[in-house]
């Protein structure tokens, strides 16, 4: 069993920005699913050509691939899922935002 935590309070703003009620519920369900299986997402890789450095991070698509959850793991004493960003992939913005947040922590 893993703990799921936000990287910062910005995650709550990400959740507020989700326009559809069903998508919001799917995001909440992902939090619960990550508690049971922190390796649920697909691995992300660095994209230096785009200035995005997300090695050791994962993504989960939801709401018909309209949104992404980007997260990483801290596996020192217990598995902690750290949610970095939630948003639309338009122009890779969710990944750029995740990279910005990772650099700030």
N, C-alpha and C positions, 0 to 999 in steps of 0.2 A: 504494500500500500504506500502511496506517495502523497506528499503534501503539495498542494497547488497554491502558488503565491504570485501576485503581480510584481513586476520589476519596479513599478512606481505607481502613483495614483493616476498617471496618464491612462492606464488600462481602463479605468472607470469612464474616462472621456471617450475612449474607443468604443466601449459598450453602449454609451449613450448615443453615439453616432450611427449605430445600426438602425436602419430605417424600418425594417420589417419585424413584426412581433415574432413570427416564426423563426427568423434568423437569430433573434436574441435568445429564444428558447434553445435553439441548436447550440449556440455558444455556451450557454449554461450547461447543457448536456455534455459538451466536450470537456468542461472542467471536471465533471463527475467521472467521465471515462478516463481522463488522465490520472485520476487518483488510483484507478485500478490498473491501468497500463500506461506508464509514462513513455513507452516507446511506440505509441500509436501513430505518431506522425512520420512523414517522409523526411529524410535528411536534407538539409540545405548546405550549400557550398559557397565559398567565397567567390565573388565576382569582381575582382580588382578592376576590370575594364569598366565597370559601372560604379566603382567606389563603394561596393557593398561587401562587408566582411561578416558572414554569418556561419562560418565553420562551427561545428558542434551545436548547431541549432536545428530545429525541426519545424515543419509546417503541417497544418491540417486544413484541408479545404472544407468549407461547409456552405450550406444554403445554395446548392447547385453550383458550387465553385465560385460564387460571387464574393465570398469573404475568405480570409485566411486567419488562422491563429499561428503566431510564430512564438516558439518557446525554446528554452534550453533546460538542461538538467544540472543539478548540483548533487553529486553522488558521494560526498565525503562520509558522513555518518549515517545519513538516511537519504532516501531519494526525495529531492525537492524539485518540483516542476516550477520553473520561473517563466511566467507568461510575459513576453516582451512587447508584443503588439497584436492588435486585432484590427483588421480593416480590409478594404478592397484592394485587389492587386493592380488597379489602374495605374499605368506608368511606373509600376514597381514601387509605388509609394509606401505600401505596408512594409516592404523589405528595407527601404531606405530609412523609414522611421525606426524600425527595429535596430538597424545598424547604428543610428544616432543614439538610441537609448542604451545600447550595449556599450558604446564608447563613453557614455556619461557615467557608467557604473563600474 
